[in-house]
Amino acid sequence: MKIRRVVLVLTAVATMIVCPMFHGDVAACSCAGFDTAPLELAKCAAVFEARVDSVDPPPRASGCAGGRGHESKIARATVLRAWKGATPGARLDVRVGLDGGCEYRFQPGESYLVYARKSGDGLWTSICDRTRPSSEADEDFAALGLPL
């Protein structure tokens, strides 16, 4: 019984120390689900397959980003094939989430089918879009048909 009490106290102390370290970086993401590949093609500004060359931390602006302290990372990618809004061989920068904890976690060196939306003068995607590794996108490739 004494050991259990010690474990509970240590857990409470650890929680009080660790949780404040992440304050401001924790956000929830709520997705409504995916539309079909053809519907996403119609809605998105760009749909392409790309190899991710790097994922860079967000640019640091002065002051807080919208008061929340969270900015999106940038995936730098080379377009392999495109169905809309991109050119094969082009290098694109894609923001990988717009706040809210919906950041898509690209891995450098891997290829992805990216469904991207417009944000200002750039593109973005998130875990709420149909973006997925190329190795898991056979159904999408078939539904999208031949690239440009």
N, C-alpha and C positions, 0 to 999 in steps of 0.2 A: 504494500500500500504506500509506503514511504517513497519507493522508487517511482511509482506512478505519479505521485504528487510532484517530485523533482522534475520528471519529464514534462509534465504540464507547465510548470513554472518556466523551465528552459524554453519550451516552445513559445510561450507567451512573450518572453523577453526577446527571443530571436525575431518574432513577428513584428514587435515594436521597433526593432532596429532596422530590419530589412525593408518592410513595406514603405516607409517614407522615402527610401532611395528611389523608388519607382514612381512616386507621385508626379502626375503630369504626363507621364509617358504611357499610362494605361488608358486604353480606349476600347470601346466595344464596336463591333461591326455587325450589322444586321443586313443580310442579303435576302432578296425576294425569290431567288432561284434564277435559273438560266432560261433564256429563250432558245429556240432551235438555231442551228448554225446559219441558215438562210435569213432568219429574222434579225439575228445579231449583225450579219453582213449588211443588211439594209440600214440598221440603226447606227452602226459605228462609223467613225470617220476613216478608219484604216483597219484592214485585216491582212495580216501577213505572217509568214513563218520567218523567224530570225534566230541567229545564233547570238547569244548574249556574250559580249566581250568583257564587260565589267559592270559592277553595280557600285555606284559612287554615293557617298554620303550626301545629304542635301546641302545645297549652298547655304552658307550662314549669312543671314541678313542682320542688320543691326536691330536690336530690340527683340521682342517676342514675336513669334509667328502667329498672328491672329490671337495673341494672348494665351495660346495653348502650348507653345513650345514644341510643336510637332510639324515637321516638314517632310515631304516625300523624298525618298531616295530616287536616284536616276539610274535606269538601266541603259547602258550604251550597247547597241545591238547592230549587227549587219543583216540586212534583209536578204533572205535566200529565195523566197517566192512571195508574190503578192496577189491578192484578190481585189484590193481596193486601197487607195490612198498612199501607196508606197511603191518604190521602184527597186527591183532586185539589184543587189550590190550597194545600195545606199546605206549609209550609217545613220541610225536614228537614235535620239534620246527619248526615252519613255519614262515618265514619272510612274512610280509603282504604288499608287494609292494616294488618295487625297484626304488626309486626316481620317479620323474615325476608326483606326486600327484595321483597315481593310487592305493593307499592303500586300502585294503579291511578292513572294520571295523567290526571285529569279536566282539561278546559280550560274556564274560565269562558265563559259565553255559548253553549256547545254543549249539545245534548240527548243523553241516554243512556237506554238501557233498563238499569235497575239491579236486580240480584239481590242482596239484602242479607240478612245473617245478624245474629242478636242477639249483642250483647256487653255484658254488664252491663245498663245501662238504655238503651243506644244501638244503632245499626246500624253494620255495617261491610261492606265489599266489598273484593275484591282482584283481581289479574289471574288468579287461579285460579278465579274465578266466571265466569258467562256474561255479566257486565256488558260492554256494548259501546255504541259510538255508535249513536244511533237510525237514522242513515243506513245502518248495516250490520246492522240487526236485523229486516229484513222477514220472514225465516223464523221468527224467534221470535214476532213479532207475530201471524203466521198460526197458529202452533201454540198460542199462549196463548189465542186467541179474544177475545171481547169483554171489555173492561175492566169493572170494577165500576161 
